[in-house]
Amino acid sequence: MRALTYERVKFTMGLPLLKRTIQEQGKKTKNFVSLSFVIGEVLSTVDVATGMKLLAVANNGLYCSCFHCGIMYWLCGGTARNLGSPGHVAKWLQPLSKKSTGMFAMTRGHGTNMRGNQTKVTFDLFAQEFVIHPPCEDAQKMYMGSATHGNYATVFTQLTVGPHCFIVPVRDESRSLPGVTVIDVMYKEGLQGVGNGILIFDKVHVPRDKLLDQFSSVAPDGQYYSPIKNKSARFNVMLAALTPSRTAVAFQTLGAMKLGLMIAIRYSHSWRQFGPKAQEEVRTIEHQTQTPQLMPHLAMTLALTFATRHAGVPLDEDVFPGQELVDNRPLEAPAVGLTACSTCENARCRQDGRERTGDVGCMMENRISGLKCDTDTFVTFEGDSAVMLQVVAWELLAQHTKQYEGSPLVGLLQSGAESGGDKLRTSFLAFNMDTVCNLTLLLKVVNFHERVLQWGLVARIYHKVVTKKEDFFRAWNSCLHHVTSLSLAHFHPVAFKQFSPAVRCRPDRQDRALLMKFDLLYGTQLVFQERAWHLERKYLTPEASTRIRSQWSDLCNSVKDDALRVISAFNIPYTSLHTPMAGITNPLAARAFYPAPRRQPGAREGAHSRWVKPGAKL
């Protein structure tokens, strides 16, 4: 499987479109960021491992094949582009489309805390080289993608002045280089085509020019220089370099969601189970329990489609004119929130899709279970998704602090007053008028949810730190449930606001009417899943909550037949679908998912079958 994936990666990287995209990345051609994101999404419908391997090479990076492409193209290559000089880009990024493959080495055995990175590096003044020699086992680089094939790695280390990144050669065409040991971690839940491993460095010497020095450098006499004097600000530069990579993961996750939903919905429209007595069985999509498990995921997928497209625009606008992603929190926080929400939603979508397709969904040839296993790792790319969601909440609190820098107490009072005003305005409509199908009202409800959570978190932190004099870390850690809830509540209104304008831009009136129903379903789903929270705060009456529930159920039922039109608009070719349960037979399925049987001498053509014959001895 790994050899096949590696060949897929080399083939994919040799395609003219991929070559051109890598060249455009080095030259910062207009819209190259958005284009490369969409390429990753398309690749993920074919093979996740290939796409993710490309993700690490260029900026960040299909399932096994998609995974490889991501590692090389987005993570490894993106780090070189965002943190390196033009010379680094020319020397290390461009060869990715030819023969070299890269790895992204940030994670250590201890975890994903990059600020506390234990991979130490020192400078040898006489040899003019850096020496990487981790002091303990926890400091080694763990679970690196492409470890069994990669030629070099972007390695995050700890200088005395903070985390910095190096280009480190790992192996030549035949073996690992001196001082580098690669340990294969062998089998995993998914992504079997990706050769994950452990990188162990033993006094590895790295030339001085392999320090990615766009924002910091070390002179021949050992003097350190950086135009960014603040240590925390330099650290934030490292994180900002990951912003395109994180967004690329969201795009690839979206490709997997579309493919899985397309398979499950097509099968639900053809598979028949139970029915009226003495009559034909009905399609499973007609069962009341089927549509609530699939249609909300389809609405969420559409919302994420519009949100991801929107997320690529500011990255293009910043990178194209030559600006760098230096501590750009307004870009980083939305990218982190989008990645965390999309990967968690994909995990739920894959599980529901597996359950809705019965035992046949377990068959690898039908791809549902394969997608589930391959994309499950997306949820923990940077540890628990709660780690990334904290970045979103931190940015929201930073904006609040900046707005009310003079008087935090006044800010608390004003935020509370605004939340109360929202409650009075919106709850009056909800209580007194039958307007739950109004998109404007639904948006006000989800905005109120975010505003109250933000005000509540600010008040709790202020009370713990200022009034009770608690340590900030302990105060923050005691509010983590609140923090993650706020981050999710912040992302959904952002996606909701992108949905309606995108629908109005559709030229066809019937398409607009269809997408508007899914827009309404998405908004109703957001309120429906948080109705207990609103009832606790008397923001919704029990009668209004009942109307929301009825509307949600009716919408799920009303769009079930239209879902076929929507998934066909994903334009996923049958050559990528090739699943028998979706009605697309694949004559190569036997060889793709099962070992080809050995033919005995003299055996007749077609005498062997991959199915075990009854009575055969096993």
N, C-alpha and C positions, 0 to 999 in steps of 0.2 A: 504493500500500500504506500509506504513512504517513497519507494523508488518511482512508483507511478505518479505520485503527487509532485515529486521533484521534476520529472519530465514534463508534467503539465505546466509547472511554473516556468521552466525554460522556454516552452513553446509560447506561453502567454506573454512573457516578457519580450519575445521576439516579434510579436505582432506589431504592425506599423502604428496602430493606434496607441498602444502602450509605449512604444519608443518615442512617439511624438509627445505624449503626455509628460514623460520624464524630462525630455528636453525643454518643454514649456515650463516645467516646475523650476528648472535651473535658471531659466531666463525670466521667470515671473511673468509669463504671458497672461493677458487678460482672461479671466474666468477659468484659469487652469485648475483652481482649487475645487470649484463646483463640478467641473468636468471629471476630475479624478474621483470625486466622491461617487458620482453616478456610475462610473465604470466599476467601482468596488461593489456597488449594489447589484449591478447586472451580473458580475462574476459570482456573487454569493448565491444566485439562483442556480448556478451550475455545480459549483464545488466550493464549499466553505473553506476548506483547508488551503486551497490554492490562493484564494483571495486574501485570506488573513496573512499568508506568508508575504504576499506583495505589500500588504499594509505596513509591515515592518520595514520593508526596504525603502520605499520612497517617502512617504510622509507619515503614513500609518497603515495601510492596506488591504478569497472566495470561500468555502468551508475548508476542507483540508487544503485544496488548491487555493481557494480564496484567502484562507488564513495565511498561507505562505506569502502570497503576493502582498498582503497587508503589512506583514512584518517587515518585508524588504522595502516596500514603496512608501509607506507612511511613517512607520515608527523609526526604523534605522535611517532611511533616506531623509525623512522629514526632520529628524534631529540634526543631521548633518547640514541640512539647508537652513534651519532656523537658528542654530547655535554656531555654525561654522562660518568661515570666511569664504569669499568667492573661490579661492584656491581649493578649499575643502570640497565645495560643491562640484567643481570641475573634475577633481581627482577621484572622489568617492561616490558621488551620486550618479554621474553619467554612466560609469561602467556597470551599473545595476541592470541596464537593459541589454548587456552583452554577455558577460560570463561570471561576474562576481555575485555572490549572494551575501546578505547582511543579517545581523541579529541585533536585537534590542535588549541590552542587559542593564535593567534597573533593579528588578526585584532581587532581594537577598533572602537568605534562609530565615532570617528573623522576621521578615514581613515586608510591607510596602512603605514604610516610613522613610521617605527619601531624605528628609532633613536630618535624620539620625543615621544616615548611611555609614556602615562600618567598613566598607571596602577602602582601606587606606592607600594613599599613594604619596610617595616622596620624590624629591627632585635630586638627581645625581649631578652635581655641578661639574665634575670632571668629565663624565661621559656625555653631558648634555642630554640626558634622558630621564624620563619619569620611571619609577619602579612601582609596580602594582604588586602588593603582597598583603592580602587580607590577614588580619591577626588571628582569626578564629573561623570555625566552620560556619557560623551564622553569617559571616561576611561574604561568603561565596555567592555567586550569582546562580539563582535557582530557576528552574522551569523555563529556560530560554527556548523560544520557538526557533526552528531552523538550526538547532545546536548540532545536529548530526551532519549537516551539509554546509553550514555557513562558513564563509571565508574570513569575515571580519565582523566586529561588533562595536556598536556605540555603547561604551561602558560608563556608567555613572559612578563616580568615586568621591572620596572625601579628602579634599586638600585641607590644609590648616585654616584656610579662609572660607571653607564651605564646599558644598557639592559642585563638582565640575564633571564634564563629559569628555571622553577620549575616543578616538578611533583606534581600536586595538586589533591587529591581525591575529586570527585564531588558527587558521590552517591554510596550507597550500593545496595543490591539486591532489596530493597523496596522503597527507597525514597532518596531525596537529603540530603546531609549532612548539619549540622548546619552552618549557615553563607553563604550558597550557594543557590542562587535562579536561576532557569532555566525558561526562558520565551520562549515558542514556537512561532516562527515567522509565522507559519501556511503555507499558500499556496504560491507557487512561479511559475515562468515561467516553470520550469522543475525540474527534480530530486525530484519528489513528494515523493519518497520512503526514502529520506534523511531528518531526523528530525533536520533541522537547528534551532538554537535558540540563545538566549542572555544569557550569564553567568554574574550574578551579585554577586560580592564578598563583604561581609560585615564583616570586621575584621576576616577573615579566617586565622586560625593559621596553619602553615605548618612547620613540623619538619626540623631541620637544614640539615639533611641528604637527603632531597628531592631537594636541589639545585643541578642541573646538573653541576658537578664540575670538569670536565675533564680539563678545562682551567682556572678555578678560584674557590676559596673556601673561606669560612668564618670560622675562628677558634672559639672555645668555648668562648674566651674572646672578640669576636666581631671583631677581626682584619681581614682585607681583604687581601687575597694573590692571586696573579696571576703571572705565569711565563711570561705573555705578559704584559709588562709595559705600552705600549701605548694604550690609550683609544680607538682610532680609529681602531687600529689593533684588539683589542678584539671585537669590533663591527663587523668587517669584518669576524671574526671567526663565529659569529652567522649567517651571510649571507651565508658563505661557507657551513654550515650544511644543507642549503636548496638546494644545487646543485643537489643531487640525486633526491630530490622530484620534482624539476622543470623538470628534464629529464623524470621522470616517467609520468608526465602530457602529455608530447609530445608523448610518446608511446601510452597512452590510447586514445589520440586524433586521432592518426594514425589508431587505431583499428576501431574507429567510422567512419573515412573517408573511409576505405576499405569496411566496411559493407554498408554504404550509396551508394557508387559508384557501388557496386555489384548489389544492388537492382535497381538503376536507369538505369544502362546499360542493364541489363537483360530485364527490362520492355521496354526499347527503341528498343530492337531487336524483340520484340513480338507485341507491340502495333502498330496498323495500323491506319493511318489518311490520307485522301485525296489521289489523284493519277490521272493518265491519264483518260480521259473520257471513260466510258464503260469498264474500266479495274479494276483489283483488287487494293484496296488501298495499299500504300506502307508503310513500317515500318517507324516509326518516326525517326529512326537513319539515314535514307536516306535524311531527310530534312537538308538543308545546315545550318540552324540555330541551329540544335541539337548538332552536333559534336563539334563545338567550345565552347559549354557550358559544355561538359563532358570530352573530351579527354585531354585538358590541365590539368584538375584536376587529371586525372589518371597519367599523366606524373609527376606531382608534388608529388603525393602520392608515386610513385616509388622512386623519388629522396629523399623524407623524410624517406622512409624505409631504404635506404642505409645510410643516414646521421644519423638516430637514432642509427642504429647498430654500426656505427663508434663512436658515442658519448659515448656509454657504455664502450668501451674498456679502455680509460684512467682512468675512475672511478675505474674499476676493478684493473688496474695496480697500482693505488695509494692506494686503500683501502686494497687489498689483502696482500701486504707485511707489513702492519701495519702503513703506513703513514696516517696522518689525513688531512682532508680538511681544513687546516688552511690558510685563506686568499689566496686561490688558484685561483686567477683571471684567469689564462689561462684555467682552467676548468669551472669556473663559467660563464664567458662571453659567450662561445659557448652554454652552457646549457640554459642560459636565452634567447639567440637569437633563438635557436631551438624551445623553448616553445612558444615564442611570434609569430614566423612565422607560426608554425604548427597550433596553435589555431585560428589565423586569417584566414589562408587558409581553415581550416575546416568550419568556419562560412560561407565563400563564397561558398565553395563546397556544403554545406547542402542547402543553398538558391537556388543555380542553380539546384541542384538535385530535389528540391521540385517543381520548376517551370517547369522542363523538364518532370515531370510525371503527370502533369495535376491535376484534382480534386481528382483522386484516391490517389494521394500522400498525400492528407490531412487526409486520414483515418488512425487512430492510429494502426490498425491491419497491415498496410503496413510499419510501423516503420520509414518512412522518417521524418514525422513531430515530432515523439517522439525523434528521434536522434537529430533533430534540436533544440528542446527545452532543452533536457538534456545536450547537449554539449555547448550551448550558454554561459553558466556560465564560461566555461574554459577561455574565452577571458579576463575576469576580475578577475581572481584569486588573482592577486596582484594589483588591480586597473586597469586603462587603460594600454593596452599593451605598450604604450609609456613609462611607468615607467620602464619596463624591458628592452626596447630597449635602454634606456639611459645608462644602465649598460654596454652594448656592446660598445657604442660609447666612454664611459669613459675609458674603457680598451684600445681601439684603440689609444686614445689620450695619455694615460699613456705610451704605448709602444713607441709612437712617441717622447714624452718628454724624455724618458730614452735613446732613440737612439741619440737624439741631445741635450743632457743635457747641453753641454758646450755652444752652440750657437743656440738658437731657430731660429734666423733669417736665419742662414745657412741651418737649417733643412727645413725651408719654401722654400728657393730657390732651394734646391736639390729636394724636393718633386715635386715642380712645373716643374723642368727640366725633371724628370722621367715621369711625366704625359704627358708633351709635346712630349717626345720621343715615348711613347706608341701611342699617337695620330698620329704621323707621320708614324710609322711602320704599324699600323693596318688600318688606314684610306686609306693608299696607296693600300692595298690589297682590301679593300672594294670598293674603287672607280674604280679600274682598272681591277679587275678580278672577275669572277663569282664564288666566293668562299663562299657565305653566308651559304652553306650547310656544311662547314668545321667546325668541333667541336673546333679545335684549335683557329680559328678566333673568333668564338662566345665566347670562354672563354676569349680571349684578350679583347673583347668588354666589357664584364661584369666586368673584372678586371679594365679596364680603368674607368668605371663608379664609382667603389668604390674608386679608387685612387684620382680622381678629387674631389669627395665629401669630402674625408678625408683632402686633402690639403686645400680645400676651408673652411672647418670648423676650421682647425687650424689657418688659416689666419684671419678669422673673430673674433675668440676668442682673438687671440693675439692683433688685432687692438683695440678691445673694452676694453680689460683689461689693456694692456700695454700702448697703445697710448692715448686712451680716458679716462683712469683711471676709468672705470665703475666698479661697484660692480660685483663680479664674478657670483653670482646667477642671477642677472638681465641680464648679458651678455649671460649666458648659456640659460636662459629662452627665450630670444629673438631669439635663434637659434634652438628651439626644432624641427621645421619642418625639418631643415637640419640634426639634430641629428638622428631622426627616419629614415630618408631616407638613411643616411650613414649606420646605423645598418642593415637595410634590404639589402642594396647593399653589405654589408660584408658577410651576411649569404649565399646568393644565390651562389656566386662563391665557397664557401666551400662545399655546397651540390652538385654543378655541378662537382667539382673535385672528389667526391666520387662515382659519377654515373658511369663514364666510366671504372674505374678499377674494379668495382663490376660486370659490364657487361662482361668484358674480362675474369673474373674468371668462368663464366658459362661453364660447360663441353659440353653442346649441342650446335651445330653450329646454328641450327634454332632458339633456344632461344636467342643466342647472337645477331643474325640479327634482331629479333623482338625487343629486349630491346634497341638495338642501335637506332632504329627509335624513340622510346620514349625518349631516351637520346637527340637526335637531336631536338625533339619537345620541350623538356624542355628548352634547350638552346635558341632555336628560340623564345619561349614564353618570356624568360627573356629580350631579346633584343626588341621584338615586343612591350612589354608593356612600355618600356622606350624610344621608337623611337623618341618621341617628344623632350626629353631631348638631345638626340644625334644630332637631326637636329638643335636645337637651338645653339649648339656649333660647328656646321658644321663638326661634326665627321663622320656622314653619309650623303651622298648625297641623294636627293629625289629619285634618281633611285635605290640606294642601299636599302633605306627604303621600296620602292615598292616591291623589290625582297624579302625582309624579310617578308612582309605581305603576298605575294603570297605563299612563302614557308610554312609559318605558316598555312595558309588555306589548302594547299595541304596535309600537314602532318596530320592535324586533320581528313581529309577525308580518308586518306590512312590507318590509324590505327583503324578505327571504327570496322571492322570485327575482327581484331586481339585482340581487347579489351576483347572479351569473353575468349580468352586463358589466358590473363593476370589475369583477376579477378578470374578465376578458380584456378590459382596458389596461390591465397591468402589462399586456403585451409580452408575456413570458412564452417563448416558443415551445412547441411540443417537444422539440429535441432536448429542452431542459427539463420539461415536466416528466416525460417517459415513465409514468407510474400506472400500472394496470388498474388500480382502484379508481383512478381519475379518468379511465377510459382510453388511456394512451398506452397501447401495448409497446413493449420494447423487446425485440428479438435478441438483444444482447444482454438482457437482464440476467440470464443464467450465468454468463461469464463475468458479469460485473459484480455479482453478489455471492456467487458460489464458485468453488474451484472447479475448473473443467475436468471431467472424469478422464482417467487414463484409459486409453483403448488397448485392449489386449491383442496380441498378434493374431491375425485372422478374424478379428471381430468384424461383423457387418456394419456398414454405415448406418447410423441412427439406432444401433442396437442398445446404446447406453442412455439412461435417463437420469436426471438429477434427483428424481423421486425414488424412494426406497420401495421396492415391490413388496406386496403383502407376503408374509411368511419368510421373508429373507432373514438370515441370521446376522445380527449386528455385533 
